[in-house]
């Protein structure tokens, strides 16, 4: 069983598109935020994983969400 909090953010951070797609197929919220308010889109973008970013954006991830520091 996948640990949602750790595994999905780790996958977005390291560019593991297969794991991101698997979570998405299990109906995850693409705008899910960690305790600091960071989204999957933020993790993918800040680490240069354009394929993960594009996948999330294509599936309606909200690029305007802000983390607890006010960053998008």
C-alpha positions as CSV (number, residue, x, y, z in Angstrom):
1,X,0.0,0.0,0.0
2,X,1.3,3.5,-0.9
3,X,1.8,6.1,1.8
4,X,-0.1,8.9,0.1
5,X,1.5,11.8,1.8
6,X,5.1,10.7,1.3
7,X,4.9,8.8,-1.9
8,X,3.0,11.3,-4.1
9,X,5.1,14.2,-3.1
10,X,8.3,12.2,-3.5
11,X,7.2,11.1,-6.9
12,X,6.5,14.7,-8.0
13,X,9.8,15.9,-6.6
14,X,11.9,13.3,-8.3
15,X,9.9,13.2,-11.6
16,X,8.4,9.7,-11.2
17,X,5.6,10.1,-13.7
18,X,4.5,6.5,-13.4
19,X,3.7,6.9,-9.7
20,X,2.0,10.2,-10.2
21,X,-0.1,8.7,-13.0
22,X,-1.0,5.7,-10.7
23,X,-2.1,8.0,-7.9
24,X,-4.1,10.0,-10.4
25,X,-5.8,6.9,-11.6
26,X,-6.8,6.3,-8.0
27,X,-8.7,9.6,-8.1
28,X,-6.2,11.8,-6.1
29,X,-6.9,15.5,-5.8
30,X,-4.2,17.0,-8.1
31,X,-4.3,20.1,-5.8
32,X,-3.5,18.2,-2.7
33,X,-1.2,20.2,-0.4
34,X,1.4,19.1,2.1
35,X,1.7,20.5,5.6
36,X,3.6,23.5,4.2
37,X,0.9,24.1,1.6
38,X,3.0,23.0,-1.3
39,X,1.2,21.3,-4.2
40,X,2.3,18.5,-6.4
41,X,2.6,21.1,-9.2
42,X,5.0,23.1,-7.0
43,X,7.2,20.1,-6.4
44,X,7.4,19.2,-10.0
45,X,8.0,22.7,-11.2
46,X,10.7,23.5,-8.6
47,X,12.6,20.4,-9.6
48,X,12.3,20.9,-13.4
49,X,10.1,17.8,-14.0
50,X,8.2,19.2,-17.0
51,X,6.5,15.8,-17.8
52,X,5.0,15.6,-14.3
53,X,4.1,19.3,-14.4
54,X,2.4,18.9,-17.8
55,X,0.5,15.8,-16.6
56,X,-0.8,17.6,-13.5
57,X,-1.6,20.8,-15.4
58,X,-3.4,18.8,-18.1
59,X,-5.5,17.2,-15.3
60,X,-6.6,20.7,-14.0
61,X,-4.0,21.3,-11.3
62,X,-4.4,24.9,-10.1
63,X,-1.2,26.9,-10.7
64,X,-2.6,29.8,-8.7
65,X,-2.6,28.0,-5.3
66,X,-0.2,29.5,-2.7
67,X,1.8,27.7,0.0
68,X,2.0,28.9,3.6
69,X,4.7,31.4,2.6
70,X,2.5,32.9,-0.1
71,X,4.5,31.3,-3.0
72,X,3.0,29.9,-6.1
